[in-house]
Amino acid sequence: MILPPSTPRFLALLFLLPVIPLLGPLPKKLKNPPSAHGILLDRYGKELTHFPREDYFRHQPVSLQEVPVHLIKATLAAEDKRFFNHPGIDYLASARALYKNTSRNHITSGASTITQQLIKISTPKEKRTPGKKLSEIMLARRLETRWSKDQILTAYLNRLDYGSHRQGCAEAARYFFKKPLADLSLAESALLAALPQAPSRLTPRRNPQAALKRRNWILDRLTFEFDYPSSKIEIAKSEPLQLANPKTKNPIPHLSNRFSEGARLSIDSELQRKTHAILGEELSKLDQKNVQHGALVVIENATGEILAFHGSSDFESSNGGPGNGAPNFRTARS
């Protein structure tokens, strides 16, 4: 039975159509922020070493107040220039992309806003179809009615994959530049903003030219979208790519594998460093006796806490380095 347009039932349905997408739950993954990787701290709270999560990713959570303005604007210029002005969807661009993709029966174009991208990375991976895109649009509208723009942007910057198993902008800054976010230059911020589009293809260590090309494109967009002075942009574009050494030496290799999660240890990191040098010096005096390794443990007599621990002189040595010469182990956990 087809109801005439004048009936109350039809009018009620017409009224509910724009409301229906706003009803229902948000993706469960959005409710729980990504977990941080494990960090081992010394007795004074200084980081000794860290290890990845079970999915091999490393992540440091960050608040929006800790993210520099340069990085926020570079991300907006790269991904969603109208983020603070739209309701979660760029309707014109989405309609154009949906029409093009439907007519060609496969995905050839996209117009995802930051809100839509956040929905995408917070839901199970599925084949890209027009139906999947429509679902993302509905969830993006729903999210925009429940979260503030700052909440959405914070979640986005914390969940992005920057490549090399680094999740979130804070961990990406640490890995690529060995810097806290606050110390990033304009060029470094633009480089980080470039990576999430294609983390593998744009990884600066394997494909520096592609990474620099997109970095410079984003820098140019900052002039166009946010009125950055062209002189400042040209200086940033001339900045060479200077990446930090990705390898970091673990000062407590014989201890760290005893922990599956973060902890604060009784180790004194400065004493650990000095005693490692002392151990090497003492062993060098025994070269003629073919002594290759030695162990060293420093214990605080009053408390029994371990202040320094070396199971061998060189953990990375292929000649017995991983072996632990201090088998009478007492936990270094405070």
Secondary structure, DSSP 8 states (H G I E B T S, - for coil): ----TTSHHHHHHHHHTTTGGG-S---HHHHS-----EEEE-TTS-EEEEE--TTS-EE----GGGS-HHHHHHHHHHH-TTGGGSSS--HHHHHHHHHHHHHHTS-------HHHHHHHHTS------HHHHHHHHHHHHHHHHHS-HHHHHHHHHHH-B-STTEESHHHHHHHHHS--GGG--HHHHHHHHHGGGSTTTT-TTT-HHHHHHHHHHHHHHHHHHH---HHHHHHHHTS------S----S-HHHHTT-SS-EEBS--HHHHHHHHHHHHHHHHTTGGGT-----EEEE-TTT--EEEEESSS-TT-TTTTTS-S--S----B-
